[in-house]
Amino acid sequence: MPIKSLIKPETRTKILVALGPMAGLALMISIFLGRLNDPNLDFAGGFLIGLSIVGNLAFIFVVTRYLRKIGGCNDRQKKN
């Protein structure tokens, strides 16, 4: 993975955190396209739904891993 090694981990995390809002926007656009009732837009709507699902899953994974790393995810650790 030579390309991945060129990007700093902090920059990579920022890019992956940006997937959350992007996935939400893709979901809103796909809902809008679905309401138009145009069969020519079915592929675009399905593609955006898939992008929304994958983007939200990646966002949840990256954010929980980042919060666990900085220690802000679990309250039980602070009680010790």
Backbone bond lengths (Angstrom), bond angles and torsions (degrees), N, CA, C in turn:
res aa  C-N    CA-C-N  psi(-1)  N-CA   C-N-CA  omega(-1)  CA-C   N-CA-C  phi
1 M - - - 1.430 - - 1.529 110.99 -
2 P 1.292 118.47 70.06 1.461 119.81 -177.92 1.530 112.93 -66.70
3 I 1.331 118.45 -31.70 1.463 120.43 -178.95 1.531 110.40 -70.37
4 K 1.317 117.28 -39.92 1.459 121.02 -179.96 1.522 111.27 -63.78
5 S 1.309 117.53 -32.54 1.458 120.56 -178.88 1.523 112.36 -74.10
6 L 1.325 118.21 -15.88 1.456 121.10 178.79 1.528 112.59 -79.53
7 I 1.326 117.67 -18.83 1.457 122.04 -178.10 1.520 109.06 -99.33
8 K 1.324 116.29 133.90 1.458 120.92 178.76 1.529 110.00 -67.55
9 P 1.337 118.09 149.52 1.474 119.89 179.50 1.529 113.35 -60.28
10 E 1.325 118.26 -34.33 1.466 120.30 179.17 1.522 110.92 -66.26
11 T 1.334 116.07 -40.70 1.462 120.50 178.48 1.520 110.64 -67.05
12 R 1.322 116.97 -39.84 1.459 121.18 178.15 1.523 110.98 -62.56
13 T 1.337 116.81 -40.17 1.457 120.82 178.43 1.523 110.57 -65.36
14 K 1.325 117.69 -41.31 1.462 120.77 178.47 1.530 111.37 -62.76
15 I 1.320 116.06 -39.97 1.465 119.90 179.05 1.524 110.15 -65.31
16 L 1.325 117.32 -42.83 1.457 120.26 -179.23 1.522 112.04 -70.81
17 V 1.321 118.44 -30.76 1.470 120.69 175.95 1.524 110.01 -68.95
18 A 1.318 117.91 -28.89 1.457 121.58 177.26 1.526 111.87 -69.47
19 L 1.327 117.90 -12.05 1.470 120.37 177.42 1.528 112.30 -66.28
20 G 1.322 118.20 -28.84 1.456 121.31 -178.55 1.523 112.44 -60.21
21 P 1.331 118.27 -58.22 1.466 119.03 177.59 1.525 113.16 -63.23
22 M 1.342 116.58 -34.60 1.459 119.13 178.51 1.526 111.08 -64.47
23 A 1.330 116.71 -39.43 1.461 120.52 179.11 1.522 111.03 -67.38
24 G 1.324 116.71 -38.23 1.468 119.73 176.38 1.514 112.01 -63.80
25 L 1.326 116.64 -40.73 1.458 121.11 177.39 1.526 111.28 -65.11
26 A 1.330 116.61 -39.90 1.471 120.24 178.01 1.516 110.70 -63.49
27 L 1.336 117.52 -37.83 1.459 120.79 177.91 1.526 110.79 -64.97
28 M 1.319 117.30 -44.07 1.470 120.23 179.61 1.521 111.69 -63.72
29 I 1.324 117.21 -41.21 1.464 120.30 179.21 1.520 110.85 -66.48
30 S 1.344 117.37 -39.26 1.466 119.31 179.81 1.527 110.93 -67.37
31 I 1.332 117.19 -36.20 1.471 119.43 175.96 1.524 110.22 -64.60
32 F 1.323 116.45 -42.24 1.461 120.84 177.93 1.527 110.84 -61.67
33 L 1.333 117.51 -44.57 1.460 120.63 179.57 1.522 111.56 -65.21
34 G 1.327 116.94 -34.58 1.452 120.06 178.19 1.515 112.93 -67.96
35 R 1.335 116.52 -31.40 1.460 120.41 179.22 1.517 113.08 -74.05
36 L 1.316 118.13 -14.04 1.465 121.03 179.87 1.526 112.35 -76.08
37 N 1.335 117.44 -16.37 1.470 123.34 179.27 1.531 112.74 55.54
38 D 1.305 116.70 39.29 1.457 122.25 176.03 1.525 107.77 -106.19
39 P 1.341 118.33 116.65 1.464 119.66 -178.12 1.527 113.54 -64.94
40 N 1.324 118.52 -18.16 1.462 121.22 178.13 1.523 111.97 -73.10
41 L 1.324 118.07 -15.41 1.460 121.89 -178.14 1.527 112.67 -100.05
42 D 1.334 117.62 5.72 1.457 120.49 -178.24 1.528 112.41 -63.23
43 F 1.320 117.05 -41.20 1.461 119.51 -179.92 1.526 110.87 -64.60
44 A 1.320 116.77 -44.50 1.469 120.58 -179.89 1.527 110.53 -63.13
45 G 1.339 116.46 -41.43 1.463 119.75 178.27 1.518 111.99 -64.28
46 G 1.321 117.57 -41.92 1.462 121.30 178.23 1.513 112.22 -66.79
47 F 1.326 115.80 -38.62 1.463 119.86 177.42 1.525 110.50 -63.35
48 L 1.321 117.08 -42.11 1.465 120.43 -179.92 1.529 111.90 -68.96
49 I 1.335 117.24 -34.38 1.473 120.08 175.72 1.532 109.26 -64.22
50 G 1.318 116.90 -44.88 1.472 120.25 178.07 1.515 111.91 -62.52
51 L 1.327 116.71 -41.52 1.462 120.74 176.99 1.526 110.80 -62.52
52 S 1.311 116.48 -38.21 1.460 120.82 178.80 1.526 111.44 -65.48
53 I 1.318 117.38 -43.32 1.471 120.74 -179.72 1.526 110.76 -64.79
54 V 1.327 116.27 -49.29 1.464 119.83 -178.72 1.527 110.99 -65.87
55 G 1.318 117.18 -40.65 1.462 120.69 179.00 1.512 112.61 -63.75
56 N 1.334 117.55 -41.01 1.462 120.23 178.62 1.523 111.60 -67.73
57 L 1.326 117.29 -40.20 1.466 119.51 178.01 1.534 111.37 -64.55
58 A 1.312 116.97 -43.69 1.464 119.94 178.13 1.526 110.86 -64.68
59 F 1.331 116.76 -39.62 1.461 121.10 178.64 1.525 111.10 -62.29
60 I 1.321 117.02 -45.87 1.468 120.60 179.85 1.522 110.25 -62.86
61 F 1.323 117.39 -43.73 1.456 121.07 -179.88 1.523 111.47 -62.17
62 V 1.326 117.55 -47.08 1.468 121.39 -176.87 1.525 110.96 -68.19
63 V 1.328 117.59 -43.30 1.466 119.95 -177.07 1.522 111.16 -68.29
64 T 1.329 118.57 -41.47 1.460 118.86 178.98 1.524 111.31 -67.41
65 R 1.332 117.47 -36.81 1.460 119.89 177.10 1.526 110.55 -66.12
66 Y 1.331 117.58 -40.01 1.459 121.22 178.67 1.534 110.75 -66.69
67 L 1.326 117.53 -43.57 1.464 120.12 178.98 1.523 111.73 -65.36
68 R 1.312 117.33 -36.71 1.459 120.07 177.77 1.523 110.52 -66.42
69 K 1.340 116.13 -35.97 1.461 120.57 -179.43 1.530 111.56 -67.64
70 I 1.336 117.31 -39.00 1.461 119.21 -179.14 1.523 112.09 -87.72
71 G 1.340 117.44 -5.88 1.461 121.21 174.62 1.508 114.34 85.73
72 G 1.301 119.43 21.36 1.458 121.30 -179.13 1.509 114.04 -107.67
73 C 1.309 118.49 16.36 1.465 120.98 -174.06 1.516 113.18 -101.86
74 N 1.325 118.21 -25.07 1.461 120.38 -172.16 1.529 109.26 -127.50
75 D 1.337 116.99 123.41 1.459 121.10 -179.76 1.523 112.17 -74.97
76 R 1.326 118.12 -24.56 1.475 120.47 -179.17 1.519 111.86 -64.68
77 Q 1.316 117.70 -28.46 1.456 120.20 179.61 1.530 110.65 -69.45
78 K 1.321 117.93 -30.19 1.456 120.92 -177.71 1.526 111.82 -75.56
79 K 1.329 118.59 -23.11 1.461 122.06 -179.57 1.523 111.62 -71.02
80 N 1.329 117.77 -27.42 1.474 121.32 -177.87 1.461 111.35 -71.68
